């Protein structure tokens, strides 16, 4: 009997495999596609002018030419056409005129990299307009997928070079003038047949094949799991690969964006086992989804016929990468005007799976107005209570938080992943019975669970909480904290720091900072067994840096960064390193999490560092490591001399020491 292939549980935290591919001096396949596209477009235009073919034939030919030209534009935006930057820019500018004359090439490159950086993020991914659309919206959104790019550019207009904005305005104006001139001269129908209609037909197919097919119904962002932001579509590759110009291997492109399109297949085959070990998302020709175990079984069954046959899905009990369970909401309690506590009913058969540790979170999946959203919320109840509840604060523009505060009702059902995360101190690591927490806003949610559990399970423990809010009216879990203080009056101290409440005691007014904490604590900060910091990035990184500078061991400081009610930190994303960034003469301090590059961490902290391709090919994100060390996944842009001098590509660099400093202002000698 043939042995079934087996596959260990995927681990997305493993390092990114080396694709073994490099940017060529010149991509001849791109040159060929570029020349063929020009020839087809020119031929269609000449045929239309001389009225030798039907209008439908001209539209079809021009649509094919524009469709092919997008691959030229796409590879140019990732600097994959040539190791010479100007070559990519030249090809990109010409191709942009065919694909969409509404924006400049450099603007498109920026917007497309934003898609790579924020894939599937419903607030920040420019392509989410298409990939998250409901089925009835797709025919209307596909042909206009480039229009939301203008709003993306408008949102970032202050960050973009003036020349880029000027070029975009010029191109838009030229397009309007061209259409008007064609109308006035009586050639509008000819212009429409040769270009206007084909450009929308090509855009429809591009949005469908290159955007919706790879990304739809996937919720992970690159910060969650880079191996499941998009998928490979396997089977019938004899036709799919040339038809989609290798974009059926779209996952390879997102993992290694600087690889030329015609090398995606080679990179996948070279590292297939490594990608599967990381839980790569795989789909079939017919839209079925395969987990790594199913994919291995399919390969074994189909053998050498893999390139020829559509995938035959195998019935299997293998576990998927992510498991959710429908849980009934049995409590929705308003904490403030814009926050709620949501309690879930846990069936007996799931009690063990939903057992949690203090500081953990759950992930909720829910469809709102036809769009799937995925959000993480920290558990607010004691681990000994047997109750699973979370706190949610409404965030401006937050789809799920708004829904939860305004519309969620008892009896509703939400799909929920089991608890995950590592925020908190393992009992064996705590060297003292004294615990201190610093929380701001909704950052109180996991802290409440940690405090209640600690006080209940360790009768000798003492807990001090510094909790910052604007006012009493905006304070989440005020009643719960009061009751907890009444239960442990000798062991729990709560300092409410408020920034916008005139009648609040002066000593507790203002914003939380380290001097205020040390003054109110009235104890040596190094004597505390565990520090828990949860709140906005600026506050938490500042307090953490001060504590470390005062001699508190880093293993005693536990950090969780909140940006409102949703969390960027995922299961397994332990705090890795303190990073100091020098940019334009200013110094910035931040922390990275496991799996994040220096560039990703900087952008997440709103530091406007330079970047372009995100694939290690262009060299735009170059910086010099002045202390500490990093490892680079890939280097396609720096010379050996630059590397020897300490320069790295920050989009590919991950800290390997507790502290790292990089200088974007330094230049090679």
Number of C-alpha atoms within 10 A of each C-alpha: 3 5 7 11 13 12 17 11 15 19 17 21 17 13 12 18 17 13 20 12 16 18 20 15 12 15 17 12 14 24 14 12 17 22 14 15 25 19 13 18 23 16 15 26 21 15 17 20 13 9 12 12 13 11 18 12 16 26 25 17 21 30 30 19 27 30 23 24 27 23 24 29 29 22 24 28 29 27 32 30 31 25 19 17 15 12 16 22 20 13 22 28 19 15 25 22 18 21 26 22 20 24 25 23 26 22 22 25 22 20 22 21 22 19 18 23 20 21 26 28 21 21 12 14 21 28 27 22 23 24 27 23 21 15 9 9 13 18 14 13 21 24 21 18 21 22 15 16 20 17 12 18 20 13 10 12 13 10 10 14 11 11 11 17 19 13 17 22 15 16 18 17 13 14 16 13 12 14 16 14 13 16 14 10 9 11 13 17 14 18 18 16 23 28 22 18 18 25 25 20 21 25 24 21 18 22 21 20 16 17 21 22 22 24 25 19 17 19 21 20 22 21 22 19 18 24 25 23 28 32 26 25 27 23 22 17 20 12 12 18 20 12 13 19 16 22 26 28 26 25 26 27 25 23 21 22 25 25 27 26 24 16 17 25 18 14 20 18 11 15 15 14 14 17 24 23 17 24 23 27 23 24 21 20 19 12 12 12 18 22 20 27 24 23 23 18 21 19 15 15 14 15 10 10 12 18 17 13 15 16 23 16 14 14 9 9 8 12 12 15 16 9 10 13 16 16 20 19 19 16 18 20 14 18 21 17 13 18 25 24 22 23 22 21 17 21 12 8 8 12 13 11 12 20 15 23 22 27 28 23 28 22 20 20 19 16 12 11 9 13 14 18 20 21 19 22 23 30 30 28 28 25 22 16 11 13 18 21 25 22 26 28 26 22 17 9 9 17 18 25 24 18 12 20 24 14 10 19 16 14 14 14 17 18 16 22 20 19 21 19 19 21 27 23 20 11 10 6 11 16 12 13 16 17 24 23 23 26 28 27 21 30 26 28 28 27 29 25 25 28 27 24 19 22 20 16 12 11 11 12 17 20 23 19 24 23 24 26 23 18 17 15 13 18 22 27 21 15 11 14 19 12 12 18 16 12 12 16 11 10 16 21 18 15 15 23 26 24 16 14 16 10 8 16 11 11 10 17 20 17 16 23 16 16 11 15 18 13 10 14 16 8 11 10 18 15 13 20 21 28 27 25 27 26 25 18 19 12 19 25 21 14 20 23 18 15 20 16 11 12 10 21 13 16 14 21 23 19 23 25 20 21 14 19 23 22 17 17 21 20 17 17 19 18 20 18 21 21 23 21 26 20 18 11 10 9 12 14 18 22 25 25 22 18 25 22 22 29 24 24 21 23 15 16 16 9 16 12 19 16 20 22 25 27 27 31 28 26 23 18 21 27 25 23 22 17 15 16 17 21 15 15 19 22 19 16 20 17 11 10 11 16 15 10 15 16 23 27 31 32 29 23 22 27 25 13 15 15 17 21 22 26 21 21 14 16 12 11 6
